[in-house]
Amino acid sequence: MPGGRLTQQERQQISLGLADGLAYAEIARRLDRPTSTITREVMRNGGPTAYRADLAHHATERRTHRRRQVTPRGAAVPAPAHGRDAEAVREYEEMFTALLMGQGLPKMMSRVLTCLYTTDAGSLTASELVQRLEVSPASVSKAVAFLESQGLIRRERDEGRRERYAVDDDVFYQSTIAGARSSAQLAEAARQGVGILGSDTPAAARLENIARFVDFVAEGITRAAEQAREVLHTKAKAPSDGTAEPSSEHGQSPHR
């Protein structure tokens, strides 16, 4: 039934669908399941190229068994904030973590980042991360060190001088700009190869094409990131009568 746990037969159908090159949405349609369910199932069990139905089924059973051990029947469970559905939040966090892993981020780093993204305060202490993720302090320490080195989180101290790890609205901007800079380095390295291999050779022509392509894409990404940051950070000014009025460039009215 849609909304219930995936059966082993359904996992076999997912595996067959992946082997046939079907999109997640098509597999979901055939199983009468939400696309997000299929995406989460595949990404947290090896991804589209490594998914195995039997291994995925056993892994799910192990996770379910561990959750029952952590939260025994009758144990008090804290009420979720803002009336949220705790199970829906947990499933969403698993799906988002799987998507980050699909982008190449290691599992523990993905879990920490998802935890910070879905926390209203946008920041947590190391001990809070340990408690929420049910992992060792060493695992959290390693994950936050990596994320900080990538510019994905920052350290700050609260009023009690406790160290906290935080994300903010600029996290994806900083990550995008870092990626564009890395691409620029690739383009520069390709152009160095042109001189070494000889500008009139096929290999040099190939490297020059790589450099031109990467330069073009990196410049476009940087420009789009700057524009998006400016738009998203622009706050509408409220006039004296209390009604909101959209701002425009050079102080001109948007209505001409």
Beta strands, then each sheet from edge to edge (+ up, - down):
strand 1: 123-125
strand 2: 154-157
strand 3: 163-166
sheet 1: 1+ 3- 2+
end
